[in-house]
Amino acid sequence: MKQFSKACERNEEPIAEVLQELLADIERPLVLEVGSGTGQHGAAFARRFPHLMWQPTNPPGQLDSVRAWRREAGLDNLLEPLEFDLFDEAPPVERADMVVAVNVIHIAPFEAAEQLFAHGARILDEGALIFLYGPYRYEGRELEPSNERFDQFLRARDPRSGIRLFEEVDAIAQSHGFDHVETRRLPANNDAHWWARRKEK
Ligand SMILES: C[S@@+](CC[C@H](N)C(=O)[O-])C[C@H]1O[C@@H](n2cnc3c(N)ncnc32)[C@H](O)[C@@H]1O
């Protein structure tokens, strides 16, 4: 059944503006989306960027809404969603040009972030990007009151979730061969971060 996320609708435009920059120079990029949720982003971004192929994924049993959004969109560049949990041993595709995860790593257990970069290292070529969007903590900076409340809500619901410390995520990325490229502050105290697969010397 098709589900709807208000957050998705709100963050679609700011995320799309960043993706446009990042995807502009890649001829026919295959974008692997981790944790597609409702499936709205895939439908929106595949429509907006006809030159890309969007591959949605979600853990098993959570694909009905993604399929419904895909059916309704009727777009050739929006692929049939695949079952994928970050704790799976193998990535869901053999290669991709970019990995995108929106509002995933503060929901999944912390180890999922490590898995995300480990999978990315298996399927991305040198220079290819992992793009994450969501709320973050930063060393030496107080969490914004809205994110503090959100973090408390998340941890009360599931102690394994919670807003991640950027520096810890970055350390994981580094250890899997990804260098941080840029941070973009987006509305509602959310940030986009992206990392590039390091070139082997
Ligand atoms: C808050 S929703 C965000 C969904 C969508 N990206 C969006 O922006 O609306 C979090 C998503 O993370 C996914 N997720 C949670 N744990 C996961 C895991 N271990 N592996 C893959 N996805 C996971 C959930 O299934 C859900 O789709």
The ligand as an SDF file (V2000), in Angstrom:
LIG
                    3D

 27 29  0  0  0  0  0  0  0  0999 V2000
   13.0540    7.4430    8.6050 C   0  0  0  0  0  0  0  0  0  0  0  0
   12.9960    6.2160    7.3660 S   0  0  0  0  0  0  0  0  0  0  0  0
   13.5970    7.1280    5.9730 C   0  0  0  0  0  0  0  0  0  0  0  0
   13.0250    6.6000    4.7140 C   0  0  0  0  0  0  0  0  0  0  0  0
   13.3390    7.4010    3.4510 C   0  0  0  0  0  0  0  0  0  0  0  0
   14.7280    7.3500    3.1110 N   0  0  0  0  0  0  0  0  0  0  0  0
   12.8920    8.8230    3.6190 C   0  0  0  0  0  0  0  0  0  0  0  0
   13.7230    9.7200    3.6150 O   0  0  0  0  0  0  0  0  0  0  0  0
   11.6930    9.0310    3.7600 O   0  0  0  0  0  0  0  0  0  0  0  0
   14.3280    5.1220    7.7620 C   0  0  0  0  0  0  0  0  0  0  0  0
   14.5470    4.0280    6.7560 C   0  0  0  0  0  0  0  0  0  0  0  0
   15.6980    3.2870    7.1510 O   0  0  0  0  0  0  0  0  0  0  0  0
   15.4450    1.9240    6.8650 C   0  0  0  0  0  0  0  0  0  0  0  0
   16.3240    1.0820    7.6730 N   0  0  0  0  0  0  0  0  0  0  0  0
   16.3500    0.9470    9.0020 C   0  0  0  0  0  0  0  0  0  0  0  0
   17.2630    0.0200    9.3570 N   0  0  0  0  0  0  0  0  0  0  0  0
   17.8370   -0.4090    8.1990 C   0  0  0  0  0  0  0  0  0  0  0  0
   18.8390   -1.3560    7.9090 C   0  0  0  0  0  0  0  0  0  0  0  0
   19.4270   -2.0610    8.8510 N   0  0  0  0  0  0  0  0  0  0  0  0
   19.1670   -1.5590    6.6210 N   0  0  0  0  0  0  0  0  0  0  0  0
   18.5550   -0.8440    5.6230 C   0  0  0  0  0  0  0  0  0  0  0  0
   17.5970    0.0600    5.8580 N   0  0  0  0  0  0  0  0  0  0  0  0
   17.2390    0.2700    7.1250 C   0  0  0  0  0  0  0  0  0  0  0  0
   13.9740    1.7600    7.2070 C   0  0  0  0  0  0  0  0  0  0  0  0
   13.4510    0.5930    6.6370 O   0  0  0  0  0  0  0  0  0  0  0  0
   13.3980    3.0330    6.6190 C   0  0  0  0  0  0  0  0  0  0  0  0
   13.0960    2.8430    5.2730 O   0  0  0  0  0  0  0  0  0  0  0  0
  1  2  1  0
  2  3  1  0
  2 10  1  0
  3  4  1  0
  4  5  1  0
  5  6  1  0
  5  7  1  0
  7  8  2  0
  7  9  1  0
 10 11  1  0
 11 12  1  0
 11 26  1  0
 12 13  1  0
 13 14  1  0
 13 24  1  0
 14 15  1  0
 14 23  1  0
 15 16  2  0
 16 17  1  0
 17 18  1  0
 17 23  2  0
 18 19  1  0
 18 20  2  0
 20 21  1  0
 21 22  2  0
 22 23  1  0
 24 25  1  0
 24 26  1  0
 26 27  1  0
M  CHG  2   2   1   9  -1
M  END
$$$$
